[in-house]
């Protein structure tokens, strides 16, 4: 969620997971780094990083 918009697990469809993370990773920065084959470990939790890599997301 965005800073002032709280969420609860009940807000999400089944099989989705709410992950608490205080990082400052913007989607634009994540896409940019992935397309340049740079690390995103400081922007996302390991599970998200692994999912992006496994599914070849944001590759040009």
Biopython code that builds the backbone (N, CA, C, O; Angstrom):
import numpy as np
from Bio.PDB.StructureBuilder import StructureBuilder

atoms = [
    (1, "UNK", "N", (0.843, -1.187, 0.000)),
    (1, "UNK", "CA", (0.000, 0.000, 0.000)),
    (1, "UNK", "C", (0.877, 1.235, 0.000)),
    (1, "UNK", "O", (2.094, 1.148, 0.167)),
    (2, "UNK", "N", (0.278, 2.337, -0.180)),
    (2, "UNK", "CA", (1.014, 3.600, -0.132)),
    (2, "UNK", "C", (0.985, 4.124, 1.289)),
    (2, "UNK", "O", (0.100, 3.763, 2.066)),
    (3, "UNK", "N", (1.927, 4.960, 1.634)),
    (3, "UNK", "CA", (2.165, 5.433, 2.984)),
    (3, "UNK", "C", (0.989, 5.595, 3.915)),
    (3, "UNK", "O", (0.998, 5.020, 5.003)),
    (4, "UNK", "N", (-0.019, 6.349, 3.537)),
    (4, "UNK", "CA", (-1.106, 6.638, 4.466)),
    (4, "UNK", "C", (-2.352, 5.806, 4.208)),
    (4, "UNK", "O", (-3.427, 6.128, 4.715)),
    (5, "UNK", "N", (-2.223, 4.752, 3.435)),
    (5, "UNK", "CA", (-3.367, 3.906, 3.102)),
    (5, "UNK", "C", (-3.172, 2.519, 3.704)),
    (5, "UNK", "O", (-2.606, 1.640, 3.054)),
    (6, "UNK", "N", (-3.631, 2.311, 4.927)),
    (6, "UNK", "CA", (-3.432, 1.001, 5.565)),
    (6, "UNK", "C", (-4.196, -0.110, 4.848)),
    (6, "UNK", "O", (-5.220, 0.136, 4.210)),
    (7, "UNK", "N", (-3.693, -1.310, 4.959)),
    (7, "UNK", "CA", (-4.347, -2.474, 4.356)),
    (7, "UNK", "C", (-4.382, -3.595, 5.381)),
    (7, "UNK", "O", (-3.586, -3.636, 6.318)),
    (8, "UNK", "N", (-5.313, -4.490, 5.179)),
    (8, "UNK", "CA", (-5.364, -5.674, 6.023)),
    (8, "UNK", "C", (-5.461, -6.879, 5.102)),
    (8, "UNK", "O", (-5.866, -6.736, 3.949)),
    (9, "UNK", "N", (-5.099, -8.059, 5.580)),
    (9, "UNK", "CA", (-5.195, -9.256, 4.745)),
    (9, "UNK", "C", (-6.594, -9.457, 4.162)),
    (9, "UNK", "O", (-6.729, -10.043, 3.088)),
    (10, "UNK", "N", (-7.617, -8.992, 4.836)),
    (10, "UNK", "CA", (-8.990, -9.146, 4.334)),
    (10, "UNK", "C", (-9.231, -8.330, 3.067)),
    (10, "UNK", "O", (-10.201, -8.580, 2.351)),
    (11, "UNK", "N", (-8.365, -7.357, 2.779)),
    (11, "UNK", "CA", (-8.509, -6.517, 1.593)),
    (11, "UNK", "C", (-8.028, -7.207, 0.313)),
    (11, "UNK", "O", (-8.256, -6.698, -0.784)),
    (12, "UNK", "N", (-7.372, -8.347, 0.444)),
    (12, "UNK", "CA", (-6.761, -8.996, -0.703)),
    (12, "UNK", "C", (-7.480, -10.287, -1.076)),
    (12, "UNK", "O", (-8.105, -10.921, -0.226)),
    (13, "UNK", "N", (-7.392, -10.680, -2.353)),
    (13, "UNK", "CA", (-7.989, -11.952, -2.780)),
    (13, "UNK", "C", (-7.280, -13.137, -2.125)),
    (13, "UNK", "O", (-6.183, -12.988, -1.586)),
    (14, "UNK", "N", (-7.908, -14.313, -2.171)),
    (14, "UNK", "CA", (-7.261, -15.518, -1.623)),
    (14, "UNK", "C", (-5.901, -15.759, -2.283)),
    (14, "UNK", "O", (-5.678, -15.353, -3.424)),
    (15, "UNK", "N", (-5.019, -16.405, -1.577)),
    (15, "UNK", "CA", (-3.672, -16.770, -2.028)),
    (15, "UNK", "C", (-2.730, -15.578, -2.156)),
    (15, "UNK", "O", (-1.611, -15.742, -2.644)),
    (16, "UNK", "N", (-3.138, -14.400, -1.739)),
    (16, "UNK", "CA", (-2.254, -13.243, -1.714)),
    (16, "UNK", "C", (-1.727, -13.076, -0.304)),
    (16, "UNK", "O", (-2.374, -13.468, 0.667)),
    (17, "UNK", "N", (-0.556, -12.495, -0.202)),
    (17, "UNK", "CA", (0.087, -12.324, 1.091)),
    (17, "UNK", "C", (0.404, -10.844, 1.295)),
    (17, "UNK", "O", (0.930, -10.184, 0.399)),
    (18, "UNK", "N", (0.084, -10.342, 2.462)),
    (18, "UNK", "CA", (0.434, -8.973, 2.817)),
    (18, "UNK", "C", (1.800, -9.007, 3.490)),
    (18, "UNK", "O", (1.976, -9.669, 4.513)),
    (19, "UNK", "N", (2.762, -8.296, 2.918)),
    (19, "UNK", "CA", (4.122, -8.267, 3.438)),
    (19, "UNK", "C", (4.406, -6.860, 3.948)),
    (19, "UNK", "O", (4.292, -5.888, 3.201)),
    (20, "UNK", "N", (4.772, -6.756, 5.210)),
    (20, "UNK", "CA", (5.145, -5.464, 5.776)),
    (20, "UNK", "C", (6.590, -5.170, 5.384)),
    (20, "UNK", "O", (7.479, -5.994, 5.601)),
    (21, "UNK", "N", (6.816, -3.999, 4.809)),
    (21, "UNK", "CA", (8.159, -3.639, 4.364)),
    (21, "UNK", "C", (8.300, -2.130, 4.437)),
    (21, "UNK", "O", (7.430, -1.403, 3.955)),
    (22, "UNK", "N", (9.373, -1.654, 5.026)),
    (22, "UNK", "CA", (9.581, -0.221, 5.172)),
    (22, "UNK", "C", (10.545, 0.347, 4.141)),
    (22, "UNK", "O", (11.018, 1.473, 4.292)),
    (23, "UNK", "N", (10.841, -0.416, 3.100)),
    (23, "UNK", "CA", (11.743, 0.053, 2.061)),
    (23, "UNK", "C", (11.110, 1.156, 1.232)),
    (23, "UNK", "O", (9.910, 1.414, 1.325)),
    (24, "UNK", "N", (11.922, 1.792, 0.432)),
    (24, "UNK", "CA", (11.437, 2.915, -0.364)),
    (24, "UNK", "C", (11.488, 2.601, -1.853)),
    (24, "UNK", "O", (11.710, 3.501, -2.663)),
    (25, "UNK", "N", (11.290, 1.350, -2.224)),
    (25, "UNK", "CA", (11.394, 0.956, -3.618)),
    (25, "UNK", "C", (10.191, 1.359, -4.447)),
    (25, "UNK", "O", (9.081, 0.883, -4.208)),
    (26, "UNK", "N", (10.405, 2.238, -5.424)),
    (26, "UNK", "CA", (9.317, 2.600, -6.327)),
    (26, "UNK", "C", (9.279, 1.598, -7.471)),
    (26, "UNK", "O", (10.303, 1.013, -7.823)),
    (27, "UNK", "N", (8.115, 1.403, -8.044)),
    (27, "UNK", "CA", (8.001, 0.454, -9.155)),
    (27, "UNK", "C", (8.858, 0.895, -10.334)),
    (27, "UNK", "O", (9.416, 0.053, -11.038)),
    (28, "UNK", "N", (8.971, 2.195, -10.559)),
    (28, "UNK", "CA", (9.799, 2.696, -11.666)),
    (28, "UNK", "C", (11.266, 2.340, -11.458)),
    (28, "UNK", "O", (11.946, 1.918, -12.394)),
    (29, "UNK", "N", (11.745, 2.509, -10.244)),
    (29, "UNK", "CA", (13.144, 2.187, -9.947)),
    (29, "UNK", "C", (13.382, 0.683, -10.043)),
    (29, "UNK", "O", (14.428, 0.253, -10.530)),
    (30, "UNK", "N", (12.434, -0.110, -9.589)),
    (30, "UNK", "CA", (12.558, -1.566, -9.680)),
    (30, "UNK", "C", (12.638, -1.986, -11.142)),
    (30, "UNK", "O", (13.527, -2.751, -11.517)),
    (31, "UNK", "N", (11.721, -1.495, -11.971)),
    (31, "UNK", "CA", (11.740, -1.834, -13.404)),
    (31, "UNK", "C", (13.049, -1.413, -14.058)),
    (31, "UNK", "O", (13.627, -2.168, -14.840)),
    (32, "UNK", "N", (13.514, -0.214, -13.740)),
    (32, "UNK", "CA", (14.757, 0.291, -14.326)),
    (32, "UNK", "C", (15.930, -0.615, -13.977)),
    (32, "UNK", "O", (16.697, -1.015, -14.853)),
    (33, "UNK", "N", (16.066, -0.933, -12.704)),
    (33, "UNK", "CA", (17.192, -1.772, -12.273)),
    (33, "UNK", "C", (17.128, -3.166, -12.875)),
    (33, "UNK", "O", (18.147, -3.694, -13.321)),
    (34, "UNK", "N", (15.950, -3.768, -12.895)),
    (34, "UNK", "CA", (15.830, -5.119, -13.462)),
    (34, "UNK", "C", (16.201, -5.096, -14.938)),
    (34, "UNK", "O", (16.913, -5.981, -15.412)),
    (35, "UNK", "N", (15.724, -4.089, -15.671)),
    (35, "UNK", "CA", (16.029, -4.025, -17.106)),
    (35, "UNK", "C", (17.518, -3.840, -17.360)),
    (35, "UNK", "O", (18.017, -4.205, -18.424)),
    (36, "UNK", "N", (18.236, -3.270, -16.382)),
    (36, "UNK", "CA", (19.683, -3.082, -16.495)),
    (36, "UNK", "C", (20.469, -4.200, -15.811)),
    (36, "UNK", "O", (21.691, -4.115, -15.685)),
    (37, "UNK", "N", (19.769, -5.250, -15.368)),
    (37, "UNK", "CA", (20.375, -6.385, -14.660)),
    (37, "UNK", "C", (21.103, -5.952, -13.386)),
    (37, "UNK", "O", (22.143, -6.510, -13.036)),
    (38, "UNK", "N", (20.549, -4.959, -12.700)),
    (38, "UNK", "CA", (21.117, -4.504, -11.425)),
    (38, "UNK", "C", (20.303, -5.064, -10.272)),
    (38, "UNK", "O", (19.157, -5.477, -10.447)),
    (39, "UNK", "N", (20.904, -5.073, -9.098)),
    (39, "UNK", "CA", (20.258, -5.621, -7.906)),
    (39, "UNK", "C", (19.064, -4.773, -7.469)),
    (39, "UNK", "O", (19.083, -3.545, -7.553)),
    (40, "UNK", "N", (18.028, -5.468, -7.000)),
    (40, "UNK", "CA", (16.865, -4.798, -6.405)),
    (40, "UNK", "C", (16.681, -5.247, -4.959)),
    (40, "UNK", "O", (15.638, -5.003, -4.352)),
    (41, "UNK", "N", (17.692, -5.899, -4.419)),
    (41, "UNK", "CA", (17.598, -6.461, -3.068)),
    (41, "UNK", "C", (17.321, -5.415, -1.997)),
    (41, "UNK", "O", (16.723, -5.727, -0.967)),
    (42, "UNK", "N", (17.747, -4.184, -2.229)),
    (42, "UNK", "CA", (17.496, -3.133, -1.248)),
    (42, "UNK", "C", (16.135, -2.464, -1.446)),
    (42, "UNK", "O", (15.756, -1.588, -0.669)),
    (43, "UNK", "N", (15.398, -2.875, -2.486)),
    (43, "UNK", "CA", (14.108, -2.262, -2.794)),
    (43, "UNK", "C", (12.913, -3.157, -2.508)),
    (43, "UNK", "O", (11.806, -2.660, -2.298)),
    (44, "UNK", "N", (13.118, -4.461, -2.496)),
    (44, "UNK", "CA", (12.009, -5.403, -2.323)),
    (44, "UNK", "C", (12.415, -6.524, -1.370)),
    (44, "UNK", "O", (13.600, -6.762, -1.139)),
    (45, "UNK", "N", (11.422, -7.200, -0.827)),
    (45, "UNK", "CA", (11.705, -8.356, 0.027)),
    (45, "UNK", "C", (12.179, -9.511, -0.854)),
    (45, "UNK", "O", (11.883, -9.532, -2.049)),
    (46, "UNK", "N", (12.909, -10.469, -0.287)),
    (46, "UNK", "CA", (13.446, -11.575, -1.082)),
    (46, "UNK", "C", (12.394, -12.332, -1.897)),
    (46, "UNK", "O", (12.662, -12.732, -3.030)),
    (47, "UNK", "N", (11.206, -12.530, -1.332)),
    (47, "UNK", "CA", (10.167, -13.270, -2.055)),
    (47, "UNK", "C", (9.746, -12.541, -3.329)),
    (47, "UNK", "O", (9.500, -13.174, -4.356)),
    (48, "UNK", "N", (9.663, -11.235, -3.267)),
    (48, "UNK", "CA", (9.288, -10.444, -4.448)),
    (48, "UNK", "C", (10.419, -10.470, -5.469)),
    (48, "UNK", "O", (10.177, -10.647, -6.663)),
    (49, "UNK", "N", (11.646, -10.293, -5.004)),
    (49, "UNK", "CA", (12.799, -10.362, -5.903)),
    (49, "UNK", "C", (12.831, -11.703, -6.630)),
    (49, "UNK", "O", (13.013, -11.750, -7.846)),
    (50, "UNK", "N", (12.656, -12.788, -5.885)),
    (50, "UNK", "CA", (12.679, -14.123, -6.484)),
    (50, "UNK", "C", (11.567, -14.297, -7.507)),
    (50, "UNK", "O", (11.784, -14.898, -8.560)),
    (51, "UNK", "N", (10.382, -13.780, -7.214)),
    (51, "UNK", "CA", (9.247, -13.888, -8.138)),
    (51, "UNK", "C", (9.535, -13.121, -9.429)),
    (51, "UNK", "O", (9.263, -13.617, -10.522)),
    (52, "UNK", "N", (10.080, -11.926, -9.303)),
    (52, "UNK", "CA", (10.408, -11.115, -10.481)),
    (52, "UNK", "C", (11.425, -11.837, -11.349)),
    (52, "UNK", "O", (11.275, -11.893, -12.569)),
    (53, "UNK", "N", (12.456, -12.388, -10.727)),
    (53, "UNK", "CA", (13.501, -13.095, -11.472)),
    (53, "UNK", "C", (12.953, -14.369, -12.103)),
    (53, "UNK", "O", (13.179, -14.624, -13.286)),
    (54, "UNK", "N", (12.239, -15.163, -11.327)),
    (54, "UNK", "CA", (11.700, -16.438, -11.816)),
    (54, "UNK", "C", (10.782, -16.243, -13.015)),
    (54, "UNK", "O", (10.780, -17.057, -13.938)),
    (55, "UNK", "N", (10.007, -15.174, -13.003)),
    (55, "UNK", "CA", (9.025, -14.941, -14.061)),
    (55, "UNK", "C", (9.504, -13.960, -15.131)),
    (55, "UNK", "O", (8.723, -13.508, -15.967)),
    (56, "UNK", "N", (10.800, -13.638, -15.092)),
    (56, "UNK", "CA", (11.408, -12.746, -16.084)),
    (56, "UNK", "C", (10.626, -11.451, -16.272)),
    (56, "UNK", "O", (10.418, -10.996, -17.397)),
    (57, "UNK", "N", (10.198, -10.867, -15.166)),
    (57, "UNK", "CA", (9.448, -9.623, -15.243)),
    (57, "UNK", "C", (10.393, -8.445, -15.478)),
    (57, "UNK", "O", (11.538, -8.458, -15.025)),
    (58, "UNK", "N", (9.915, -7.456, -16.172)),
    (58, "UNK", "CA", (10.615, -6.188, -16.412)),
    (58, "UNK", "C", (11.863, -6.320, -17.270)),
    (58, "UNK", "O", (12.699, -5.417, -17.284)),
    (59, "UNK", "N", (11.999, -7.417, -17.977)),
    (59, "UNK", "CA", (13.132, -7.556, -18.894)),
    (59, "UNK", "C", (12.762, -6.916, -20.224)),
    (59, "UNK", "O", (11.644, -7.080, -20.712)),
    (60, "UNK", "N", (13.703, -6.191, -20.803)),
    (60, "UNK", "CA", (13.444, -5.519, -22.088)),
    (60, "UNK", "C", (13.477, -6.494, -23.236)),
    (60, "UNK", "O", (13.281, -6.101, -24.386)),
]
sb = StructureBuilder()
sb.init_structure("model")
sb.init_model(0)
sb.init_chain("A")
sb.init_seg("    ")
for serial, (resi, resn, name, xyz) in enumerate(atoms, 1):
    if name == "N":
        sb.init_residue(resn, " ", resi, " ")
    sb.init_atom(name, np.array(xyz, "f"), 0.0, 1.0, " ", f" {name:<3s}", serial, name[0])
structure = sb.get_structure()
